[in-house]
Amino acid sequence: MNPATQKILADFYQVVALSGVALGENDITAERLSAPHCPPAKLPTGKMAVYAFFLGGQCLKVGKVGPRSQARYTSQHYNPESCRSNLAKSVIAHQGKLGLGDLDENSIKGWIERNTDRINFVVDAKVGMPILNLLEAFLQCRFRPRFEGFETQKQ
């Protein structure tokens, strides 16, 4: 794990401690998938995750999955037709603002894999959803993702 990711986790553990919850050293692990990357093959059994996608150092998206959300973790963000809100759909819709062009539903998966970094924060499911929710909110505050929430929710 690189020093920047270690610092993020150390800071998050301080936030969790302030909430009165004790986490074990291995309750959250992190892995960085540098561009070009392959999407994770599966969410490990008994785990949940918060993940973030980056383009050139700018966070594009932070998301979370519970222990039974395999597709959200492994494939939905690479396919604009997979669900209502995903990274692929956001990049295609805003490609001009990102200085991109000619991306469509057939080319976006490969573009995401070739050009974005992904960090997965894998959380032991036994710590519970409140910790997963807190981690997602913490990373959204830390990273300020470009594509987070709906336009009507943004200030």
C-alpha positions as CSV (number, residue, x, y, z in Angstrom):
1,M,0.0,0.0,0.0
2,N,1.4,3.4,-0.9
3,P,2.0,6.1,1.7
4,A,-0.9,8.3,0.5
5,T,-3.3,5.4,0.9
6,Q,-1.8,4.5,4.3
7,K,-2.4,8.1,5.4
8,I,-6.0,8.0,4.3
9,L,-6.7,4.8,6.2
10,A,-4.9,6.2,9.3
11,D,-7.0,9.3,9.2
12,F,-10.2,7.3,8.8
13,Y,-9.3,5.1,11.8
14,Q,-9.0,8.3,13.8
15,V,-12.5,9.4,12.7
16,V,-13.8,5.9,13.6
17,A,-12.2,6.1,17.0
18,L,-13.8,9.5,17.6
19,S,-17.2,7.8,17.0
20,G,-16.5,5.4,19.8
21,V,-16.0,2.3,17.6
22,A,-12.9,0.2,17.7
23,L,-11.7,-1.4,14.5
24,G,-9.1,-4.1,14.2
25,E,-5.9,-3.5,12.2
26,N,-7.1,-5.7,9.3
27,D,-10.8,-4.8,9.3
28,I,-10.1,-2.5,6.3
29,T,-7.5,-3.2,3.6
30,A,-6.8,-1.1,0.5
31,E,-5.6,-2.0,-3.0
32,R,-4.7,0.4,-5.8
33,L,-5.3,-0.7,-9.3
34,S,-3.2,1.6,-11.5
35,A,-4.1,2.4,-15.1
36,P,-4.3,0.3,-17.1
37,H,-6.3,-1.9,-14.7
38,C,-8.7,-4.8,-14.8
39,P,-11.9,-4.6,-12.8
40,P,-11.9,-6.8,-9.8
41,A,-13.2,-10.3,-10.5
42,K,-15.3,-10.5,-7.4
43,L,-16.0,-9.1,-4.0
44,P,-14.5,-11.5,-1.5
45,T,-16.9,-13.4,0.7
46,G,-17.8,-11.7,3.9
47,K,-16.5,-8.3,2.6
48,M,-18.0,-4.9,1.6
49,A,-16.1,-2.1,-0.1
50,V,-15.8,1.5,-0.9
51,Y,-14.0,2.3,-4.1
52,A,-12.8,5.4,-6.0
53,F,-11.9,6.0,-9.6
54,F,-9.3,8.7,-10.6
55,L,-8.3,10.3,-13.8
56,G,-5.0,12.1,-13.7
57,G,-5.2,12.6,-10.0
58,Q,-8.8,13.9,-10.0
59,C,-11.4,11.7,-8.4
60,L,-14.2,10.9,-10.7
61,K,-16.4,8.7,-8.5
62,V,-16.7,7.2,-5.1
63,G,-19.0,4.3,-4.5
64,K,-19.8,1.6,-2.0
65,V,-21.1,-2.0,-2.1
66,G,-22.5,-4.2,0.6
67,P,-21.5,-7.9,0.9
68,R,-24.1,-9.0,-1.7
69,S,-23.4,-6.4,-4.4
70,Q,-21.0,-8.3,-6.8
71,A,-22.1,-6.6,-10.0
72,R,-21.8,-3.1,-8.5
73,Y,-18.3,-3.8,-7.4
74,T,-17.1,-5.7,-10.5
75,S,-18.9,-4.4,-13.6
76,Q,-21.6,-1.8,-13.4
77,H,-19.3,1.2,-13.4
78,Y,-17.8,0.0,-16.7
79,N,-21.2,-0.3,-18.6
80,P,-23.4,2.7,-19.0
81,E,-26.5,0.6,-19.5
82,S,-26.1,-1.4,-16.3
83,C,-27.9,0.8,-13.9
84,R,-29.2,4.3,-13.3
85,S,-25.9,5.8,-12.0
86,N,-22.5,4.7,-12.9
87,L,-19.1,6.0,-13.9
88,A,-19.4,5.0,-17.6
89,K,-22.6,6.9,-18.0
90,S,-21.2,10.0,-16.3
91,V,-18.0,10.0,-18.4
92,I,-19.9,9.7,-21.7
93,A,-22.3,12.5,-20.7
94,H,-19.5,14.8,-19.7
95,Q,-16.7,13.8,-22.0
96,G,-16.5,17.3,-23.5
97,K,-15.8,18.8,-20.1
98,L,-13.1,16.2,-19.5
99,G,-11.5,17.0,-22.8
100,L,-12.5,13.7,-24.3
101,G,-14.4,12.8,-27.4
102,D,-15.9,9.9,-29.4
103,L,-16.6,7.7,-26.3
104,D,-19.8,5.7,-26.5
105,E,-21.3,2.6,-24.9
106,N,-19.0,0.3,-27.0
107,S,-15.7,2.1,-26.1
108,I,-16.2,3.3,-22.6
109,K,-15.3,0.1,-20.7
110,G,-11.9,-0.1,-22.4
111,W,-11.3,3.6,-21.9
112,I,-12.0,3.4,-18.1
113,E,-9.7,0.4,-17.8
114,R,-6.9,2.0,-19.8
115,N,-7.1,5.5,-18.3
116,T,-8.3,5.4,-14.7
117,D,-6.8,4.3,-11.5
118,R,-9.0,2.6,-8.9
119,I,-8.6,2.3,-5.2
120,N,-10.6,-0.4,-3.4
121,F,-11.1,-0.1,0.3
122,V,-12.2,-3.6,1.3
123,V,-14.1,-3.8,4.6
124,D,-14.9,-6.8,6.8
125,A,-18.7,-7.1,6.8
126,K,-18.7,-7.7,10.5
127,V,-17.9,-4.1,11.2
128,G,-21.4,-3.2,9.8
129,M,-23.0,-0.8,7.4
130,P,-22.6,2.4,9.6
131,I,-18.8,2.0,9.2
132,L,-19.1,1.4,5.5
133,N,-21.4,4.5,5.2
134,L,-18.9,6.6,7.2
135,L,-16.0,5.4,5.0
136,E,-17.9,6.4,1.9
137,A,-18.7,9.9,3.3
138,F,-15.1,10.3,4.5
139,L,-13.7,9.5,1.1
140,Q,-16.2,11.8,-0.7
141,C,-15.1,14.6,1.6
142,R,-11.4,13.8,1.1
143,F,-11.5,13.2,-2.6
144,R,-14.3,15.6,-3.8
145,P,-15.4,13.4,-6.7
146,R,-16.4,15.1,-9.9
147,F,-19.4,12.7,-10.5
148,E,-21.1,12.3,-7.1
149,G,-24.8,12.4,-6.6
150,F,-27.3,14.0,-8.9
151,E,-27.0,17.6,-10.2
152,T,-29.9,18.7,-8.1
153,Q,-27.9,17.6,-5.0
154,K,-24.9,19.7,-5.8
155,Q,-24.2,23.2,-4.4
